[in-house]
Amino acid sequence: MAVLSASSSALIPVPPAAVGPACSLQRSGSLWQLGIEAQELTTAIGLLAEQLEADDDDTRSQGLAELEAALLAEEGNKAALAAKADATCWVIEHLRGQAAYRQQQAKRLTELSRSDASRADALEESLVLVLTRLQPAATRFSFPNHELTSRKSQAVEIDDEDALPSEWLSFATTSKPDKAAIKEALKAGRQITGAQLVSRRSWRIH
């Protein structure tokens, strides 16, 4: 098991039976020293966060155990516990901000990808249109570095879907629980098989 120490950016191994060393922030020290200690704490917690998202269950469990041990080690030291909890909040805010940024970038890249694909399709259609006008009977075109080939296929085009007889229509039905209605019924005291009302507390970092 490893614990977080404000004076070290690494996870310090200790014997299983030992209690982790307290995170001691020297309030009488310089602001520079306090800043370094806070940065080291944040770095150590960031490393634990990487363990928490691992695919391996054992690695995730170990990371969670180390974080719990690091916080519980400061149970009697409010200042040190607050420092570690605050550093954890910094990491959480950083990760969420990074996730939001990457989501925006993913959306932007998706739009760029769609635009590139659309332009490529339009350019290909124009090229084929010009070449087939010049050589209407051609089914293949060869160039110095590329080859443009074609194959014949058949597809159904629907001119008027409403005019189709029902025998040529397929139907699909889907269902999902009406959670809003179920919630109101459960709150009113009704018993619904397969559903229950649970109370949760949500937390938010400010």
C-alpha positions as CSV (number, residue, x, y, z in Angstrom):
1,M,0.0,0.0,0.0
2,A,1.2,3.5,-0.7
3,V,0.3,6.9,0.7
4,L,0.6,10.4,-0.5
5,S,3.0,12.7,1.2
6,A,3.1,16.4,0.7
7,S,6.9,16.3,0.6
8,S,7.2,13.7,-2.1
9,S,5.8,13.4,-5.6
10,A,6.1,9.6,-5.5
11,L,3.9,7.0,-3.9
12,I,5.9,5.8,-0.8
13,P,5.5,2.1,0.0
14,V,5.0,1.2,3.7
15,P,4.5,-2.1,5.5
16,P,0.9,-3.3,5.5
17,A,0.5,-2.9,9.2
18,A,1.9,0.6,9.4
19,V,-0.1,3.8,9.4
20,G,0.9,6.1,6.6
21,P,2.9,9.2,7.5
22,A,0.9,12.4,8.0
23,C,0.9,14.9,5.2
24,S,2.6,17.8,7.0
25,L,2.3,21.2,5.4
26,Q,4.6,23.5,7.2
27,R,2.4,26.7,7.5
28,S,5.5,28.5,8.8
29,G,7.4,27.7,5.7
30,S,7.7,29.9,2.6
31,L,5.0,30.3,0.0
32,W,7.4,28.8,-2.5
33,Q,7.8,25.6,-0.4
34,L,4.0,25.4,0.1
35,G,3.5,25.7,-3.6
36,I,6.0,23.0,-4.3
37,E,4.3,20.7,-1.8
38,A,0.9,21.3,-3.3
39,Q,2.2,20.6,-6.8
40,E,3.8,17.4,-5.6
41,L,0.5,16.3,-4.0
42,T,-1.4,17.1,-7.1
43,T,1.1,15.1,-9.2
44,A,0.9,12.1,-6.9
45,I,-2.9,12.1,-7.0
46,G,-2.8,12.4,-10.8
47,L,-0.8,9.2,-10.9
48,L,-3.5,7.5,-8.7
49,A,-6.2,8.7,-11.1
50,E,-4.4,6.9,-13.9
51,Q,-4.6,3.7,-11.8
52,L,-8.4,4.3,-11.2
53,E,-9.1,4.2,-15.0
54,A,-7.0,1.0,-15.7
55,D,-8.6,-1.9,-17.4
56,D,-7.3,-4.3,-14.7
57,D,-9.6,-4.6,-11.7
58,D,-6.7,-5.2,-9.3
59,T,-4.9,-2.0,-10.4
60,R,-8.1,0.0,-9.9
61,S,-8.7,-1.5,-6.5
62,Q,-5.1,-0.8,-5.5
63,G,-5.4,2.9,-6.7
64,L,-8.6,3.3,-4.7
65,A,-7.1,1.7,-1.6
66,E,-4.0,4.0,-1.8
67,L,-6.2,7.1,-2.1
68,E,-8.3,6.1,0.8
69,A,-5.2,5.3,2.9
70,A,-3.7,8.6,2.0
71,L,-6.8,10.5,3.2
72,L,-7.4,8.3,6.3
73,A,-3.8,8.8,7.4
74,E,-4.6,12.4,8.0
75,E,-7.8,11.8,10.0
76,G,-6.4,13.6,13.0
77,N,-4.8,16.4,11.1
78,K,-7.4,18.7,9.6
79,A,-5.0,20.9,7.8
80,A,-3.2,18.0,6.1
81,L,-6.5,16.2,5.2
82,A,-7.8,19.5,3.7
83,A,-4.6,19.9,1.7
84,K,-4.9,16.3,0.2
85,A,-8.6,16.7,-0.4
86,D,-8.0,20.1,-2.1
87,A,-5.3,18.6,-4.3
88,T,-7.7,15.8,-5.3
89,C,-10.3,18.4,-6.2
90,W,-7.7,20.2,-8.4
91,V,-7.0,17.0,-10.3
92,I,-10.7,16.3,-10.7
93,E,-11.3,19.8,-12.1
94,H,-8.3,19.5,-14.4
95,L,-9.5,16.1,-15.8
96,R,-13.0,17.4,-16.3
97,G,-11.7,20.5,-18.1
98,Q,-9.5,18.4,-20.2
99,A,-12.4,16.1,-21.1
100,A,-14.5,19.0,-22.1
101,Y,-11.7,20.4,-24.3
102,R,-11.2,17.1,-26.0
103,Q,-14.9,16.6,-26.5
104,Q,-14.9,20.0,-28.3
105,Q,-11.9,19.0,-30.4
106,A,-13.5,15.7,-31.2
107,K,-16.6,17.5,-32.4
108,R,-14.5,19.9,-34.5
109,L,-12.5,17.1,-36.0
110,T,-15.7,15.2,-36.8
111,E,-17.1,18.2,-38.6
112,L,-13.8,18.6,-40.5
113,S,-13.8,14.9,-41.4
114,R,-17.4,15.1,-42.7
115,S,-16.5,18.2,-44.7
116,D,-13.4,16.5,-46.2
117,A,-15.4,13.4,-47.1
118,S,-18.2,15.5,-48.7
119,R,-15.7,17.4,-50.8
120,A,-14.0,14.1,-51.8
121,D,-17.3,12.6,-52.9
122,A,-18.3,15.7,-54.9
123,L,-14.9,15.8,-56.6
124,E,-15.1,12.1,-57.4
125,E,-18.6,12.5,-58.9
126,S,-17.4,15.4,-61.0
127,L,-14.4,13.4,-62.3
128,V,-16.6,10.4,-63.2
129,L,-19.1,12.7,-64.9
130,V,-16.5,14.3,-67.1
131,L,-14.7,11.0,-67.9
132,T,-17.9,9.1,-68.8
133,R,-19.0,12.0,-71.0
134,L,-15.7,11.7,-72.9
135,Q,-15.9,7.8,-73.0
136,P,-19.5,6.7,-72.4
137,A,-18.8,3.0,-72.9
138,A,-15.8,2.9,-70.5
139,T,-16.1,0.9,-67.2
140,R,-12.5,1.5,-66.1
141,F,-10.0,4.3,-66.3
142,S,-6.3,4.0,-65.8
143,F,-4.0,6.8,-64.9
144,P,-0.2,7.0,-64.1
145,N,-0.7,6.4,-60.4
146,H,-4.4,5.5,-59.9
147,E,-7.1,3.4,-61.4
148,L,-10.8,4.2,-61.5
149,T,-13.0,1.1,-61.6
150,S,-16.7,0.5,-61.5
151,R,-19.1,-2.4,-60.9
152,K,-22.7,-2.8,-61.8
153,S,-25.3,-3.2,-59.1
154,Q,-29.0,-2.8,-58.5
155,A,-30.8,-0.8,-55.9
156,V,-34.5,0.0,-55.2
157,E,-35.5,3.7,-55.3
158,I,-38.8,4.6,-53.5
159,D,-40.6,7.3,-55.4
160,D,-43.6,7.6,-53.1
161,E,-43.5,5.7,-49.8
162,D,-47.1,6.5,-48.9
163,A,-48.3,4.9,-52.2
164,L,-46.8,1.5,-51.3
165,P,-49.2,-1.3,-50.3
166,S,-48.8,-2.4,-46.7
167,E,-47.4,-5.8,-47.7
168,W,-44.3,-4.0,-48.8
169,L,-43.8,-2.2,-45.6
170,S,-41.9,-3.4,-42.5
171,F,-42.8,-2.3,-39.0
172,A,-40.6,-1.9,-36.0
173,T,-41.7,-1.3,-32.4
174,T,-39.6,-0.2,-29.5
175,S,-40.3,0.3,-25.8
176,K,-38.5,1.7,-22.8
177,P,-39.5,2.4,-19.2
178,D,-41.4,5.6,-18.5
179,K,-39.2,6.6,-15.6
180,A,-41.0,9.9,-14.9
181,A,-44.4,8.1,-14.6
182,I,-42.9,5.3,-12.6
183,K,-41.2,7.7,-10.2
184,E,-44.5,9.6,-9.5
185,A,-46.3,6.3,-8.9
186,L,-43.7,5.0,-6.5
187,K,-43.6,8.3,-4.6
188,A,-47.4,8.0,-4.3
189,G,-47.0,4.6,-2.6
190,R,-47.7,2.2,-5.5
191,Q,-45.7,-1.0,-5.7
192,I,-44.3,-1.7,-9.2
193,T,-42.7,-5.0,-9.9
194,G,-39.2,-4.6,-11.4
195,A,-38.8,-1.0,-10.2
196,Q,-37.9,0.7,-6.9
197,L,-37.3,4.3,-5.7
198,V,-33.8,4.9,-4.4
199,S,-32.3,8.0,-2.8
200,R,-29.0,9.3,-3.9
201,R,-26.8,12.2,-2.9
202,S,-24.9,14.0,-5.6
203,W,-21.7,15.9,-5.0
204,R,-20.3,18.9,-6.9
205,I,-16.9,20.6,-6.7
206,H,-17.0,24.4,-6.6
